[in-house]
Structures are given as C-alpha cells and as structure tokens.
Amino acid sequence: MSKLEIHLGDNLPLLKSWPDRSFELIYIDPPFNTGKEQARTRLRTVRDGVGDRTGFKGQRYRTEVLGRSAYADAFDDYLAFLEPRLVEARRLLTHTGSFFLHLDYREVHYAKVLCDEVFGRDCFQNEIIWAYDYGARSKSRWSAKHDNILWYTADSESFTFNYDEIERIPYMAPALVGEEKAARGKTLTDTWWHTIVSPTGKEKTGYPTQKPLGILKRIVAVHSNPGDRLLDFFAGSGSFGEAAALHGRDCVLIDQNSDAVRVMRERLARFEPSCDGKASASASRTGLYA
C-alpha cells in the first residue's frame, strides 16, 4: 500500500527539514491571491412537510447546515510569500523530477517570471491550460473559465515523462484519420478540457477550491513512477494525495488549515495515512467535518 503522510502547520519549516532531492514530483495549488475569503458551506436536505425547499413531485425538504470551511486568500506581497517555498521545492526535486504550480490569471504571469529565476528558463516545459465550463457568466467581459498549470523540471532534458500513460481522447473528426486511429484516440495537448468537481457528486468533500481528481491523476501517471515519493505542500482537500495513492506512489501532504487536515484524514482513511502529532490532535479534538 502507498504511504501517505499528513502534516498540519506552516510548510516552509517542514520543507527546510528534508534533505536535497527527496521528491520525484511536487505539485502545489497555493491560494490564488483573490483578495477574498474562500469559503464553502456543506448542506444536506431532509424530507420535511414544512421544509424550506421543494423537490421532485412537489415533495418538501428542509435544509440542514453541516459545517463551513474557509481560509483567507489575500497577501500583501504574494511573490515574497511564494519565493522561499519555490526555492525549497527546487532543492527537493530529484534529478529527473518535475514541479507543477497551479494558479489562475491573477498571478500566473508574475509567478512564471519568478519560476524562471528559481528553476531556470530552460527548465520550463509547458503551461497547461485547464479549461472548464461551469458557473456564472460575466456580462462585462469574457468569462474566466480556465486555470493555469506551470510545469518545470529539475533538468532541462532528463525528466520523467511516461508518454504511454497519457490519457487518450476522441478525435473531433474521426472520419478524417481512419478507423484504426479513431479507435485508439489521440493524446492530450497542453489544453485540458475537464469538468470541475460536481457540487453534488461523490467526489465533493466540501473543502473550498477542491481540484478534480482526474486532473491530478494525469499529472501523477505521466510524471512519476510506482514507488516514487511525491509532495503537495498546499494540500487542501488531499486530491493530489488520493491520485498518488491510487497510482501506487507515496505522498507527503502539508496544510496549515485544520479544516483541510480533517477533510484529508477522512477522505484518505482507506490508505491509512500517518499524521504528525499536531495533525492527529487537531482532528481528534475537533472531529472530522465538524
């Protein structure tokens, strides 16, 4: 079974505590610096003749609030916050290792310049666009419906890239490529169309800004091998840890938000993750999904 570690606390001291070249693959999804509080309220509905909402065939239901998760997403100097963590990530990569930084349009252009300095411009491999189509539409500008994922490597030419593990998708015009190619499908490009986590689906944990498991499974499968040690030091709901475990990789997960740790402990319980003292105490004191 894969080995998962969950740590509660500031990631920077932990990163500095590990020796050079400790991880084959590092993925982070840090706060996007939106200037807002990111929050998610978890609800359930119970049938009630005098409830507050109407469902199928006119049945009445009562809404119950199960809990609320939130974290602050505002920094006076975002790059000053990010830089020392990027430096440590670069130090911790193996010779064939990869680093993925998941952001959106607000900071990605500044972050790329910073990553070029830390990793080297020659070690920049791709900017992946994750495009989705869900949620409200702006009436004053083109609606923002994509995230940006920057891929850097420790070495510009020698790195893990398992081409045969790339997910294949249907051709848009299969008749033009012949039956054999159409049946095989084509490999993904640097633009990934993938739905967000369904608000009502089984994958949903209730943690704000949760990323789809499908996106992270792609990264894990192509950029690491079974038995490798992976790291996510802004772990949130633990999506990267689940993707790692499902592919037979070990993974270390760090987050300073106790809500995140509680979500991860429940979500990843079947993999029997180890938790440091503070993470274990926080979860047992407050209760999962409290």
Secondary structure, DSSP 8 states (H G I E B T S, - for coil): ---EEEEES-HHHHHHHS-TT-EEEEEE------SEEEEEEEEEEEE-TT-SEE-GGG-EEEEEEEEEEEEEE--SSHHHHHHHHHHHHHHHEEEEEEEEEEE-TTTHHHHHHHHHHHH-GGGEEEEEEEE---S---SSS----EEEEEEEESSSS-----GGGS-EE--SSGGGT-HHHHHH-EE--SEEE-----TTSTT--S-TT---HHHHHHHHHHH--TT-EEEESS-TT-HHHHHHHHTT-EEEEEES-HHHHHHHHHHTGGG--EE-HHHHHHHHHH-TT-
